[in-house]
């Protein structure tokens, strides 16, 4: 009879497989496309742990534009500094691409294409043979146009290859006492603009500033969705159900801030936080 391993032991086995797979990549030089989110941070930690044990070369690359919030930049910088890994910040030009600005369902494809263009340029310049990013086994069931860009650019997905799912990654980060283990998912600021709303630095700044107010108010899981209609623009706030009581003390401050930025109104979505809410078109 086969013995079923506890979840953390199964995850540790996957981590061992991941490190084994990373070893030959590091020997020829590995770039990790690193956003500061949980998945890319875990991949970077695993790669640096293996590099320290067996050698090789490793570089973390973070693409910077108006779509990357200051909070995300701070998390990325702090985690990379904690690891002691070499880390480069590179200006990203996705907002100069009309196909990205259009903000249709392929926006992430254009963003990742730019990220991988930058990474490939650095790989060629500094002699790194491989590039990897934080796509994991849980992502296979999602609509991920960014993964198409990765496939086209021959970008590796070691977490997926090792069958690591999101729960494995968080459990392993917690078991190894890593920062960011409990960090909520936080895609780029452009994901806050509803599909079809053109991406501009001004809109991204508005969303970032309002979300910073929520963060300062102790709210952890939320999205500030920006809508446009013929008469103007408005905001729809999604919050995890158990955090909705935190919103009322912030109501007046948020409303004033939204009005000062030209929004007709700010609503609280009683359905709560929903993954992919940026493509929902209900008013």
C-alpha positions in Angstrom: 0.0 0.0 0.0 1.4 3.4 -1.0 2.0 5.7 2.0 0.6 9.2 1.5 3.0 11.9 2.6 1.9 15.0 4.6 1.4 18.1 2.4 4.6 19.8 3.6 6.7 16.7 3.0 5.3 16.4 -0.5 6.1 20.1 -1.0 9.7 19.6 0.3 10.1 16.8 -2.2 9.1 19.2 -5.0 11.5 21.7 -3.7 14.3 19.2 -3.9 13.3 18.4 -7.5 13.3 22.2 -8.2 16.8 22.7 -6.8 18.1 19.8 -8.8 16.6 21.2 -12.0 18.1 24.7 -11.2 21.6 23.4 -10.8 22.6 23.0 -14.5 20.8 26.3 -15.3 22.9 28.2 -12.7 26.1 26.6 -14.0 25.5 28.4 -17.3 24.0 31.5 -15.8 20.3 32.1 -14.8 18.2 35.3 -14.9 15.1 35.3 -12.8 12.4 37.7 -14.0 11.5 39.0 -10.5 8.5 41.1 -9.7 8.6 40.9 -5.9 5.4 38.7 -5.8 5.3 35.4 -3.9 6.0 33.1 -6.9 9.0 34.9 -8.4 10.4 35.6 -4.9 10.2 31.9 -4.0 11.9 31.0 -7.3 14.6 33.5 -6.6 15.2 32.1 -3.1 15.4 28.5 -4.4 17.8 29.5 -7.1 20.0 31.5 -4.6 19.9 28.6 -2.1 21.1 26.2 -4.8 23.7 28.7 -6.1 25.2 29.0 -2.6 25.3 25.2 -2.3 26.7 24.3 -5.7 27.9 27.5 -7.4 26.8 29.2 -10.7 25.6 32.6 -11.6 22.3 34.2 -10.8 20.7 37.6 -11.6 17.3 39.0 -10.5 15.8 41.4 -13.0 12.8 43.7 -12.1 11.2 45.7 -14.9 10.0 49.2 -13.7 7.2 51.3 -15.1 4.2 53.2 -13.8 2.3 49.9 -13.5 4.6 48.7 -10.7 3.5 50.3 -7.4 6.0 51.7 -4.9 4.8 49.1 -2.4 5.7 46.3 -4.8 9.1 47.9 -5.5 9.8 48.1 -1.8 8.9 44.4 -1.3 11.1 43.4 -4.2 14.0 45.4 -3.0 13.8 44.2 0.6 13.5 40.5 -0.3 16.4 40.6 -2.8 18.5 42.5 -0.2 17.7 39.9 2.4 18.9 37.1 0.1 22.0 39.1 -0.9 21.3 38.3 -4.6 22.5 40.5 -7.5 19.5 42.5 -8.5 19.0 44.9 -11.5 16.2 47.4 -12.0 15.4 48.0 -15.7 13.1 50.6 -17.2 10.2 49.0 -19.1 8.6 50.6 -22.1 5.2 48.8 -22.2 3.3 52.1 -21.9 4.8 53.2 -25.2 3.2 50.2 -26.9 -0.4 51.0 -28.2 -1.3 47.3 -28.0 -0.6 47.4 -24.3 -2.3 50.8 -23.7 -5.4 49.5 -25.4 -5.9 47.2 -22.4 -7.7 44.3 -24.0 -7.5 40.7 -22.8 -3.9 40.4 -24.3 -2.4 43.2 -22.2 -0.3 40.8 -20.1 1.1 39.3 -23.3 2.5 42.7 -24.3 3.8 43.3 -20.8 5.6 40.0 -20.6 6.9 40.4 -24.1 8.6 43.6 -23.0 9.9 42.0 -19.8 11.4 39.1 -21.7 12.9 41.4 -24.4 14.7 43.3 -21.6 15.8 40.0 -20.0 17.1 38.5 -23.2 19.1 41.7 -23.9 20.8 41.4 -20.4 21.4 37.7 -21.0 23.2 38.4 -24.2 25.2 41.3 -22.8 26.3 39.5 -19.6 26.5 35.9 -20.8 23.5 34.3 -19.0 22.3 31.2 -20.9 18.8 30.9 -19.3 15.9 33.0 -18.2 13.1 31.8 -15.9 9.9 33.3 -14.3 7.4 32.4 -11.6 4.7 30.6 -13.5 3.6 27.6 -11.4 1.5 24.5 -11.8 -1.6 26.3 -10.4 -1.4 28.8 -13.3 -2.0 26.1 -15.9 -5.8 26.4 -15.4 -5.9 30.2 -15.7 -6.1 32.4 -18.8 -2.4 33.4 -19.0 -1.5 35.3 -22.2 1.8 36.2 -20.5 2.7 32.5 -20.7 2.3 32.6 -24.4 5.0 35.4 -24.5 7.2 33.2 -22.3 6.8 30.2 -24.6 7.6 32.4 -27.7 10.7 33.7 -26.0 11.9 30.3 -24.6 11.5 31.4 -21.0 11.7 28.6 -18.5 9.0 27.9 -15.8 10.8 25.7 -13.2 8.1 25.9 -10.6 5.6 24.5 -13.0 8.0 21.8 -14.2 8.5 20.8 -10.5 4.7 20.5 -10.1 4.7 23.2 -7.4 1.3 24.7 -6.8 0.5 28.0 -5.0 -0.2 26.2 -1.7 3.1 24.4 -1.9 5.0 27.7 -2.5 3.4 29.5 0.5 3.8 26.5 2.8 7.5 26.2 1.9 8.1 29.9 2.3 6.4 29.8 5.7 8.4 26.6 6.7 11.7 28.3 5.8 10.6 31.5 7.6 10.8 33.6 4.5 9.4 37.1 4.2 6.4 37.5 1.8 5.0 34.0 2.7 1.6 35.5 3.6 1.7 38.4 1.1 -1.6 38.7 -0.8 -1.5 38.3 -4.6 -1.0 41.7 -6.2 -0.7 41.9 -10.0 0.4 45.1 -11.7 -1.6 48.3 -11.3 -2.9 48.1 -14.9 -5.0 45.1 -13.8 -7.1 47.6 -11.8 -8.3 49.3 -15.0 -11.3 47.5 -16.5 -10.7 45.9 -19.9 -10.9 48.5 -22.6 -10.0 51.4 -20.3 -6.9 52.9 -21.9 -3.8 52.6 -19.6 -2.2 56.0 -18.7 0.4 56.9 -16.1 -2.2 59.3 -14.5 -4.8 56.6 -14.0 -2.2 54.2 -12.6 -1.1 56.9 -10.2 -4.6 57.6 -9.0 -5.2 53.9 -8.3 -1.9 53.5 -6.5 -2.5 56.5 -4.2 -6.0 55.3 -3.3 -4.8 51.7 -2.7 -2.0 53.1 -0.5 -4.7 54.7 1.7 -6.4 51.3 2.0 -3.1 49.7 2.9 -2.4 52.3 5.5 -5.9 51.7 7.0 -5.0 48.1 7.6 -6.8 46.5 4.6 -4.9 43.6 3.1 -6.9 42.0 0.3 -8.5 44.5 -2.1 -8.6 45.8 -5.6 -9.6 49.4 -6.7 -11.2 48.9 -10.1 -11.3 51.9 -12.4 -14.3 52.2 -14.8 -15.0 54.7 -17.5 -18.4 55.6 -19.1 -19.4 58.3 -21.6 -19.9 60.9 -18.8 -16.8 60.3 -16.8 -15.0 57.7 -14.6 -15.8 55.9 -11.4 -14.2 53.4 -9.0 -15.5 50.1 -7.7 -13.7 48.8 -4.6 -13.5 45.0 -4.1 -12.5 43.9 -0.6 -12.3 40.5 1.0 -15.5 39.8 2.9 -14.0 39.7 6.3 -12.3 43.0 5.8 -15.3 45.0 4.8 -15.8 46.4 8.3 -12.4 48.1 7.9 -13.8 50.2 5.0 -16.4 52.3 6.9 -13.9 54.2 9.0 -12.0 55.1 5.8 -15.2 56.0 3.9 -15.0 59.8 4.1 -11.3 60.0 3.4 -11.6 57.7 0.4 -14.5 59.5 -1.0 -12.8 62.9 -0.8 -9.7 61.5 -2.4 -11.7 60.0 -5.2 -13.6 63.2 -5.9 -10.4 65.2 -5.8 -9.0 63.0 -8.6 -12.0 63.5 -10.8 -14.0 60.4 -10.1 -17.8 60.7 -10.2 -18.2 58.2 -7.4 -16.6 55.4 -5.4 -18.7 52.2 -4.7 -18.1 49.2 -2.5 -18.7 46.0 -4.3 -20.8 43.8 -1.9 -19.7 40.7 -3.9 -16.2 41.2 -2.4 -12.8 40.6 -3.9 -12.9 38.5 -7.1 -9.9 37.3 -9.0 -10.2 38.6 -12.6 -12.6 41.3 -11.5 -10.9 43.7 -14.0 -12.6 41.9 -16.9 -16.1 42.0 -15.3 -18.3 44.6 -17.0 -21.2 44.8 -14.6 -21.9 48.4 -13.4 
